[in-house]
């Protein structure tokens, strides 16, 4: 028996390249998608850059005074945005006061109490509210809401609360109240949709534990489910606030567009978005235009901060998911 | 003890009723608005409304054909620009989005999603209308595309993530390269969902077109008759 000479086995083809999937097609695919994805951050930078550049003359001219002076005189070339900032915040807060109980009620009803069969249809109907164009809300507000407020809502409000500064003066229709109510109706679907998804993300064991200890269904919701999703619910509300801040068309048609700071919700006011929509096409001087751009920049910065805050809060409950982005 | 039990049951019943009533109110608002629209506007809706152009104020008849066609052109162009970018970014987030860049893109998309359309409108004006000297369908489309992309990216990501992992594994096991797996298997499976949510998004954004026109009117008034202007 002769020993067979041991043939050296040829080294195998390096397969790791193929196994790691590094082939030309994959690299091109990944590269293309990365480029497309990177356009989003670039877009954000471009937006900020362009707005700052366009607003620069006004920023340099008025400095921080722009924020707290309230003279808006295009003829004299003096601009202060305080009334708009005030009106934007006041109308949005008013909208939140009305919309938050309503939409949290909807979300809790749909996730915890409603019979299974009606959950999907009602959720769909409420989200349909978000699909109605803003102008339609505006028209409806002018022809239906304002007459209704004048006839049914304002007289009793004044009878009870007329002595407070918040319900002072004559109600002509276009007012902070009308703008706030229409905003409330418009943001209910957003807040409701996102809070519903937050509540759905609360594990069933939380409910079961509370019910198992003898809680009623409401107690289970209030002591177990809502606290668990609290951060997400607050995020949903802030998201609604962001929507209300930037809403333009309907508010422009209803808020009365008056450069004034007043406490009374029955009086006309102004918002930043409304100012841009109304005056952009008639800004005759560069400074005027630049002042409007500064208003736009402020509005953008405010909504970015508000939205970023809302997202971080929502991600705490529903980590990394696109909660609510379908409804938005 | 007994009184306490009664109280708890009453609170439970009251709150159940309350959230039910609140839901009813929200749906009622929708019914009121849509109902009002149909009752008031339904009578002037006929065939002529869609196929004729507006007539001068005071004359009767006429329609909004030019506005419908204009909207169609702007929205179509916007889709041409926005769909590839939005869906591509969404695929990136779903396929490779676990790293730092993915986090940034996701976050930026969510933030841009809430940007007021009026801000995007004036941005498009400085970017496109001012340099070109007049409003055009293109400027409107770019603005709409900007509004569309972040929403598309997020919904595409969500839809692609719903595709079962076993499909992807099966394709890879058969020797498909990853890019073909991603495009031919995963994206195609998610296609129905992507199309549905794109349609919803486009419909929502088309409603915001009014704002662009408020901004666009500026150039129309100051620079004479615009070329290729759309309504």
Boltz contact constraints between the chains, C-beta under 6 A:
constraints:
  - contact:
      token1: [A, 21]
      token2: [B, 178]
      max_distance: 6.0
  - contact:
      token1: [A, 23]
      token2: [B, 177]
      max_distance: 6.0
  - contact:
      token1: [A, 25]
      token2: [B, 177]
      max_distance: 6.0
  - contact:
      token1: [A, 25]
      token2: [B, 179]
      max_distance: 6.0
  - contact:
      token1: [A, 26]
      token2: [B, 177]
      max_distance: 6.0
  - contact:
      token1: [A, 26]
      token2: [B, 178]
      max_distance: 6.0
  - contact:
      token1: [A, 26]
      token2: [B, 179]
      max_distance: 6.0
  - contact:
      token1: [A, 29]
      token2: [B, 179]
      max_distance: 6.0
  - contact:
      token1: [A, 33]
      token2: [B, 88]
      max_distance: 6.0
  - contact:
      token1: [A, 33]
      token2: [B, 91]
      max_distance: 6.0
  - contact:
      token1: [A, 33]
      token2: [B, 92]
      max_distance: 6.0
  - contact:
      token1: [A, 36]
      token2: [B, 85]
      max_distance: 6.0
  - contact:
      token1: [A, 36]
      token2: [B, 88]
      max_distance: 6.0
  - contact:
      token1: [A, 36]
      token2: [B, 89]
      max_distance: 6.0
  - contact:
      token1: [A, 37]
      token2: [B, 89]
      max_distance: 6.0
  - contact:
      token1: [A, 37]
      token2: [B, 92]
      max_distance: 6.0
  - contact:
      token1: [A, 37]
      token2: [B, 105]
      max_distance: 6.0
  - contact:
      token1: [A, 39]
      token2: [B, 85]
      max_distance: 6.0
  - contact:
      token1: [A, 40]
      token2: [B, 89]
      max_distance: 6.0
  - contact:
      token1: [A, 40]
      token2: [B, 105]
      max_distance: 6.0
  - contact:
      token1: [A, 40]
      token2: [B, 108]
      max_distance: 6.0
  - contact:
      token1: [A, 40]
      token2: [B, 109]
      max_distance: 6.0
  - contact:
      token1: [A, 41]
      token2: [B, 104]
      max_distance: 6.0
  - contact:
      token1: [A, 41]
      token2: [B, 108]
      max_distance: 6.0
  - contact:
      token1: [A, 44]
      token2: [B, 108]
      max_distance: 6.0
  - contact:
      token1: [A, 47]
      token2: [B, 123]
      max_distance: 6.0
  - contact:
      token1: [A, 50]
      token2: [B, 123]
      max_distance: 6.0
  - contact:
      token1: [A, 50]
      token2: [B, 126]
      max_distance: 6.0
  - contact:
      token1: [A, 54]
      token2: [B, 126]
      max_distance: 6.0
  - contact:
      token1: [A, 102]
      token2: [B, 22]
      max_distance: 6.0
  - contact:
      token1: [A, 102]
      token2: [B, 26]
      max_distance: 6.0
  - contact:
      token1: [A, 105]
      token2: [B, 19]
      max_distance: 6.0
  - contact:
      token1: [A, 105]
      token2: [B, 22]
      max_distance: 6.0
  - contact:
      token1: [A, 106]
      token2: [B, 22]
      max_distance: 6.0
  - contact:
      token1: [A, 106]
      token2: [B, 23]
      max_distance: 6.0
  - contact:
      token1: [A, 106]
      token2: [B, 26]
      max_distance: 6.0
  - contact:
      token1: [A, 108]
      token2: [B, 19]
      max_distance: 6.0
  - contact:
      token1: [A, 109]
      token2: [B, 19]
      max_distance: 6.0
  - contact:
      token1: [A, 109]
      token2: [B, 20]
      max_distance: 6.0
  - contact:
      token1: [A, 109]
      token2: [B, 23]
      max_distance: 6.0
  - contact:
      token1: [A, 113]
      token2: [B, 16]
      max_distance: 6.0
  - contact:
      token1: [A, 125]
      token2: [B, 27]
      max_distance: 6.0
  - contact:
      token1: [A, 125]
      token2: [B, 30]
      max_distance: 6.0
  - contact:
      token1: [A, 126]
      token2: [B, 26]
      max_distance: 6.0
  - contact:
      token1: [A, 128]
      token2: [B, 30]
      max_distance: 6.0
  - contact:
      token1: [A, 129]
      token2: [B, 30]
      max_distance: 6.0
  - contact:
      token1: [A, 131]
      token2: [B, 204]
      max_distance: 6.0
  - contact:
      token1: [A, 133]
      token2: [B, 207]
      max_distance: 6.0
  - contact:
      token1: [A, 135]
      token2: [B, 210]
      max_distance: 6.0
  - contact:
      token1: [A, 140]
      token2: [B, 33]
      max_distance: 6.0
  - contact:
      token1: [A, 140]
      token2: [B, 36]
      max_distance: 6.0
  - contact:
      token1: [A, 144]
      token2: [B, 36]
      max_distance: 6.0
  - contact:
      token1: [A, 185]
      token2: [B, 29]
      max_distance: 6.0
  - contact:
      token1: [A, 188]
      token2: [B, 26]
      max_distance: 6.0
  - contact:
      token1: [A, 216]
      token2: [B, 8]
      max_distance: 6.0
  - contact:
      token1: [A, 216]
      token2: [B, 12]
      max_distance: 6.0
  - contact:
      token1: [A, 218]
      token2: [B, 12]
      max_distance: 6.0
  - contact:
      token1: [A, 218]
      token2: [B, 15]
      max_distance: 6.0
  - contact:
      token1: [A, 242]
      token2: [B, 114]
      max_distance: 6.0
  - contact:
      token1: [A, 246]
      token2: [B, 116]
      max_distance: 6.0
  - contact:
      token1: [A, 248]
      token2: [B, 118]
      max_distance: 6.0
  - contact:
      token1: [A, 248]
      token2: [B, 211]
      max_distance: 6.0
  - contact:
      token1: [A, 249]
      token2: [B, 210]
      max_distance: 6.0
  - contact:
      token1: [A, 273]
      token2: [B, 116]
      max_distance: 6.0
  - contact:
      token1: [A, 273]
      token2: [B, 118]
      max_distance: 6.0
  - contact:
      token1: [A, 276]
      token2: [B, 118]
      max_distance: 6.0
  - contact:
      token1: [A, 277]
      token2: [B, 118]
      max_distance: 6.0
  - contact:
      token1: [A, 277]
      token2: [B, 214]
      max_distance: 6.0
  - contact:
      token1: [A, 280]
      token2: [B, 215]
      max_distance: 6.0
  - contact:
      token1: [A, 280]
      token2: [B, 218]
      max_distance: 6.0
  - contact:
      token1: [A, 281]
      token2: [B, 217]
      max_distance: 6.0
  - contact:
      token1: [A, 281]
      token2: [B, 218]
      max_distance: 6.0
  - contact:
      token1: [A, 296]
      token2: [B, 119]
      max_distance: 6.0
  - contact:
      token1: [A, 296]
      token2: [B, 122]
      max_distance: 6.0
  - contact:
      token1: [A, 299]
      token2: [B, 119]
      max_distance: 6.0
  - contact:
      token1: [A, 300]
      token2: [B, 119]
      max_distance: 6.0
  - contact:
      token1: [A, 303]
      token2: [B, 114]
      max_distance: 6.0
  - contact:
      token1: [A, 304]
      token2: [B, 111]
      max_distance: 6.0
  - contact:
      token1: [A, 307]
      token2: [B, 111]
      max_distance: 6.0
  - contact:
      token1: [A, 307]
      token2: [B, 114]
      max_distance: 6.0
  - contact:
      token1: [A, 308]
      token2: [B, 111]
      max_distance: 6.0
  - contact:
      token1: [A, 311]
      token2: [B, 110]
      max_distance: 6.0
  - contact:
      token1: [A, 322]
      token2: [B, 154]
      max_distance: 6.0
  - contact:
      token1: [A, 322]
      token2: [B, 158]
      max_distance: 6.0
  - contact:
      token1: [A, 325]
      token2: [B, 154]
      max_distance: 6.0
  - contact:
      token1: [A, 326]
      token2: [B, 155]
      max_distance: 6.0
  - contact:
      token1: [A, 328]
      token2: [B, 113]
      max_distance: 6.0
